[in-house]
Amino acid sequence: MSEGSISLSCNRLVEKLGKPSSAFTKEDIKAFIQDNGIRHVNFMYPAGDGRLKTLNFIINNAAYLDEILSCGERVDGSSLFSFIEASSSDLYVVPRFSTAFMDPFAELPTLCLLCSFFNKDGEPLESSPEYTLHKACEQFKKETGMVFEAMGELEYYVIAKDTAAFPATDQRGYHESAPYAKFNSFRQKCMLYIAQAGGQIKYGHSEVGNFTLSGNVYEQNEVEFLPCPAEDAANQLTIAKWMIRNLAHQYGYDVTFAPKITTGKAGSGLHIHMRLMKDGMNQMLKDGVISDTAKRAIAGMMKLAPSITAFGNMNPTSYFRLVPHQEAPTNVCWGDRNRSVLVRVPLGWTSKNDLCKLANPHETDSGYDTRQKQTVEMRSPDASANVYLLMASLAVACRYGLSLPDGIAIADQTYVNVNIHKKENESLLNRLATLPDSCWASADCLQAQRAVYEQAGVFSPAMIDGIIAQLKGYNDATLRADIGNDLVAMTELVRTYFHCG
């Protein structure tokens, strides 16, 4: 990280310590705490439900600060993960110094650190979400020689009393400006807080969904991140949801990341963009077009798509979003710049034109290398996912695709370049495999494909068993058909899972 990048960083620790967060040491953390008069430290860690949990410390003295940073602390694993029994539930949580950030909501100055889980023998907890993602990324690099990078598009609804002033056009809120978009300032503050915690944000904007219901305005927003190593991307998304919820609470708003909020209105997804890097170079393009490496990775996602929903769509309302004509995928296919497909290859700055010079004729050629910008986007997931497990499943799928001898053929067979939901493309639609329609069906698909995820010890069998049991527990095999157009039943279902993920 250059000196200029450090000085422009929103993360207070990066600025004060004069180094990137990846280089933070225990001594750095201790010095920052002492130099800034901080007396409170929070250990934070994602549990089985994907939400951040918090353990509060007050610093009694320098020796105690060194103790907790060196040794971590004991927690009850059976209260955090469903697969851990109470009879052997003690776990250690140990802070990762690179994740340190100041809590913007604490009344008293408080430093937060994300933690890793360890078992009684001091070994990483095989079934913890963050370690599963770590294993997936390490195995990906070991087998392919590439680094798996990712970033998320975090969609959510903000809900507040309807002022009736400057009403937005129903389901036409995409990139709307104030005063028709009501929560731009709120989103900007969310973005600042996320960036101060180390989140590498690309941009934010209002999204398609907006409507009024029972005297409240519902406005959909999105914060999109920049690609980075997948472990960092998962940390950033997890912290981002925590930040947005806390700030909404301060403002007196409600916020939901629920995949479906009401019938006929846009649902919220958690689209994941991916790129494969080698020696600092993006491998998704070759000679200005999508590379064979990218096609093989896509082939892996095509093959494992039925079970990826088990990690990316983890409550019954997820499957009310995955229906036609809602800009959400329903079938196993991929394509360029096409929002009706499961995996999209978005516009990737592949033209030979210098756009900066075209827009600003007085400029000289920028010479900017745009190859780094190309990604592929998985569009089925939503924020009901445990983001660590979701990204781990995608790393596994891409690695699997790169190993398939017929990967290019699979990619060619599942490519489409039309809107598959138009009447004239009905015959093509009927030839494509469909995504599962319930948690129950996703669990069956995961059972059928679990060996791929368990290969090389990435996903532990206990974790796969636990996810299958969790999904089966919803007993929703026929729920979409049972509810149909029953608005009352749909409203009750949404209310049940309103604060998922």
N, C-alpha and C positions, 0 to 999 in steps of 0.2 A: 504494500500500500504506500503510495507516494505521500510526501509531506503535505501537498495540497489536498489530497483525499482525506488525510487525517484531520486537517483543520476545518474541512467542510462537513465532517461527520456529525450527525445529529446525536450520536451516542456520547454522553458526557464522559464516560470512562475512556473511550478512544481518544477524545480530545485532550483530556487531562493527563493521561498516561503517555500520550504520544506514540502509540503503537496500535496495530490492528488487534481486534479482540481475540483472534486466533493465537496471538502471542502472549496473552495475559498469563501471569504466574500467580502463585499464592502470595508471594511478597508484594506483587502489584495490588492485589485485592486488599491486603492488610494495610498498605500505605495509603490507598485511596480512602479506606474507611477512617483511618486515624487522621489524615489531613483534612477531611471534610466533616469531622465531628459526627459521624454516623454511629448510632448506638443500636440500630435494629437491622437484623439480617433475616431474610426469608429464604428458606429452601422450597423450591417448587418442582413438581414432577407430575407428568400425565399418568393417570391411572387407567384402568381397563375401560372406563367410559369416555376416555379421550380428553377429559377436562383437567385443567391444572389444579392440583392440590397444594396446600401451603402449610409449612411448619415455621412458626415464628421464633426467633431468638432475640434476646437482648444481650449485648456484649458486656459481660461483667468485668472483664479485664483482658489484657493482651494475650495472656496464656490461654484463656478460654476461646478467644477468637481463633487462635492457631489450632486449638483442639478440634473445633467443629469444622474448620476448613480442611484439616488433615484427615480426620477420622469419619466425618459425616455423622449421621445419627441413626438410631433404630426406629423402625416404623412397623405397624401391623399390616403385613401384606394381605391377609385375608379380608381386610376391609377395603383394600384397593383393587384386588384382582379376584375374580370369581373362581379361578382355577387353583387358588392356594387355600389349603385347609387350615383351620384355626389351630390345630394341634402342632403345626410346624410353620407358623406364619411370620416369624420375625425376619425382617429384611433390613439391609443397610441402604440409606440414601446418601450419596456422596456428590458434592457440588462439582460442576464443570466450570472452571473459571472463565472460559471463553464466552459464556452465556450471561455474564453479569450485566445488570442494568438497574437503574434507579426506579423505584416504584412511584409513578406520578400521582397516585391516588392516596398514598399514605399521609396521614396528618403529620407524622414525625418522619424525618429522613430515614429511608429504608432501602437497603441494597438487596436485590433479588438475584438468585442463581438457580438455574435449572440443574437437576440432579440425575444421576444414573443409579440403577438398582443393583445390589449385590446380595448373594445368598449367604448362608451361615458360614460357608467355607471361604468367603471373600472372592467368589467368582461372579462374573456378570450373570444376572438373572436371565436364563435362556429365553423365558417367555415374556420378558418385558417388552413393550412396544418399541422403545428407543433402541434397545439392543438388537431386536429383530431387524430393524432398518439398518443398523450398523453392519450386521452380518450380511444383509442383502447387498449393500454397497461394496463391502470388502470382497465378497464372492464375485460380484460383477466385474470389479477391477482385476481380480486374480485370473478370471477366465478370458476376459476380452482385452485387457490392457487399456481399457478406457474408464473414464470417470462418469458415473451416472449423475446428471444434474437435473434439477426440476424446479418448478415454481407453480404457485397456485393462483387461481382467480377466485377470490373469496366473495361470494354474493350473500347478501342479507337484506332483510326488511327492517326499516325503522318505523315505529308506530307511535303516533302522538295524536292529541286532540285536533280535529279538523277546524281550521280557522275560516274556511270557505273563501279565502282570498286567493286570487290567481290560481284556480284549480288546474292541475295538470290534466292532459288528455289521457283518458284511460288506456293503459297498456301501450303508451307511446312516450315513456319517460327516458328513453335511451339518450344519454349525454345531454339531458335537459339542463338549462341554466336557471338560476334564481331569477325571479321569485316563483317560477312554476315548479322548480325543484326546491323543496323546503329544507333539506338537510345537508346542503353542500358544506356549510361551515362546520357542522358536526363531523362530517366525514374528514375534512381537512385536519381537524384537531386529532381525530383518531389516527390519521396517517402520521402526524407529527409524533404522537406518543409511541406508535409502533416503531418508527424510525429511531427514536431515542433509545429503544430497547434493542436496536441492532437490526431491525427489519429492513431489508433492501427492497423498497417499494418502487415499482415501475410507474404506476399512476392510479388514480381513483376517479370514479364517475358515477352518476346516477344510471340505473339500468332500466330495462323495459317496463318492469312491473310497477304500477301505481294504481291505487283505487281507494275509495272510501267505503267504510263499513261500520255501522253502529256508532256513528259520530267520530270515528277515528280515520286519519289518513294513513295509508300504508304505502311507503315509498321504498323501492328496491335500490340498493346501492352495491357497488363493487370496489374492492381494493385488489389490485393485481401486483404481483411481485416480480422481481428480476430473477432469472435462473441462477442457481448456485448449487453446490453439492447438496444432494437430497436430504442429508441429515440436518443441515442448516435450514433448508427450506421447510422441513417439518416443524422445527423449533419456531421459526418465524410465524407460521400459520397458527400454531397453538397459542403463542403469545398474543397474536393479533386478535383472535376471538376473545381472549381474556380482556384485552384492552378495550375493545369495542363494547363489550357488555358492561364493564365498569364505568366507562364514560357515559353510556346511555343511562345507567342508574343515577349518575350525578345530575344529568340533564332532566331526569324525570320521564325519559322515553322508555319504551320497550323495544327490544331487538330480538329477532329470531333468524337463525340460520336454517330453519326447517326447509326440507326439500319441496314441500307443497304447503301452501297456506290457505287456499280456497279453490273451489272449482272454477275453471275457466281463466285463471290468472297465472301469470308466469311464475314458475317455481324457481327455487334457488339451487344452483349447482356449485360444485367445487371442481372446476375444470383444472386438470393438471397438465402443464406443458413440460416436455422433456427434451433434452439434447444430450448427446454423447460426445465427450471431450477426450482428446488425446494430445499430449504435449501442448496443452493450451489452445488447441485448434478444434473447432466444431466439425464433427464428422457427419452431420446430417445432410450436407450438400456435396456434390461433385460436379464440376463444370456447370454450375448454375442451376442444377436440377437435383431433386431428391436422390440421395445416394442409395446404393444397394445396402449399405450398412443400416440406413434408416428403414428401408423396406423390410429387412429381416427383423428388425426390432418391432416394427408394426405387425409383422406376421405372428410374432409371439403374442402380442396383445390380441390379435384376432383369434388365436387358438385358445387362449385362457380367458377371453372376455366373459364367458358364462360364470366363471368363478371369481373374477375380479370384483363383480358386484357384491360378493360376500364380504369384501373389505371396504368397498366404496359406497354401499347403499345398505345401511345397517338398521333401518326401521321400516315398518310397513308403509309409511307415507312416501318413502323413496320411490316406490313403484307406481305411485299415482302421478309422479313427475315424468316417468319414462313412458310417455304416451305420444302418439303422433301429433304434429302441428304445434308443439310447445317448445321448439328449438332444443329438444332433448332427444337423445338417440333411442331407438327401439330395436335396431338390427345390427348385426355384426358386419361392418363394412368400414371402409375408409376412403378419403378423397381429398382433393385440393380445394381450399377455400369454401367448403361445403358444410353448412351447419345442420344438415340432416343425417350426418354420418356419426359413427362411434368415435373414430379417430380422424381428426382433421389436420391437414397440413396447411397452416395459416400462411397468409401473404408473408413473404420472407425477404423482401428487399433484394430480389435476384436480378432486377433489371440492370443494365449497364449505365444508366443515367445517373448523374450526380444531382440528386433531388435538391440539395441545399443550393447549388448554383442556379438551378432552374427557377427556384422560388425567389432567389436573391441574386439577380444578374451581376451585381457589383462584386460578388464573392469570387475568389479563385477556387479551383477544384479542391474539395475537402480531402480527397484521398482516403476517406473512411472505409475500412474493411467491414462490409455488412454481413459477411458470411457467418459471423458469430451469432446473428440474430435468429437464424432459422431453428424452429422447434417443431415438434408434433404434439398434438393436444388430445388427451383422453377426456371425453365429454360426458361420460356416464356418472362419475362420482358426485356426491353431495356431502354436505357438512355433517351428516350423521356418521360419517366415517371416522375411525381413529386414524388420523392423518399419517402417523408413523407406519401403521400396518398397510394402509393404502399405498404409500410410496414404496414400501418394501415389496408389495405384490407387483407393482409396475416394474421395479428393478428386476424381479424374478422373471416376469413375462418377457421383458426385452432381452435378457440374457438367454432365456429359452429360445426365443426367435432367432438369435444369432447363432445358435447351435444346430438349427434345423437344416438338413441338406436341401429341403425343398422350400426354404423360406421365401425365395423370390417368387416361386410359383404360387404359394399361398397368398402373398401380397397381391399378385396380379389377379388372382381369382376373386378377391374380396374388394377390389378397387371399383368405385363408382364415381361418375362425374356429373350426376344429375340429382335433382331433388327426388329421393325415392318415394316420397309421399304423394307425388302428383299422379293423377289418374293414368296418364299415358305411360307411367313407369311401373304399373302394377305388376306386370309379369316379372320384372327384375326384383321388385320387393319380395315377391313370393318365393324367389329362389334363395334369398338370404336367410341365414340363421337368425333367430330372435334372441334378445336378452331375456333372462328370467323375469317373471312377472310378480315375484313375491320373495320375501326373506326365506320362506320354506324352499322354494325352487332354487334360490342361490345356494342354500346349504347343501342341497342335493348335488349341485354342480361342483361345489367345493369338495365334497366327499369323493366325487368321481375324479377330480384332478389334483387331489391333495399331495400326491407323491412328488409333483413338480415343485411345490412350495417347500416341501420337507427335504428336498435334495440338498446335500452339503450342510444339513443342519440349520438352514436359515430360519424356517418356521418350525417351532417345536411341535411334536404331535399333540402335546397337552394343550397348546394354544389353539391348534386347528380343531381339536375336540370341543374346546370351550366356545369357539366362534360358531361352530355348527349347532351346538346345544342352544346358544343364545338366539340364533336366527330361527331355529325350529320352535323355540319357546313362544314366538309371536303367533304361531298357529294361523298363519295368514294365507294359506295356500289358495283359497278361493275368495279372498277379501275384496279384490278389485271387482269381481263379478257380483259379489254379495251386496256391496255398497252401491255400485252403479252410479246413478245420478241423484242419490239420496243426499241432499245438501246437509240435513241435520246430522246424519251419521258421519258424513265427511268432516263436518265442523268439529264433532266430538273427537274424531280420530286425530285431527290436526292439533287440537288442544292437548291431547295426551302426550304428543311428541314435540310440543312447541319449542322446548328448550333443549333440543337434542345436540349432542356432539360437544 
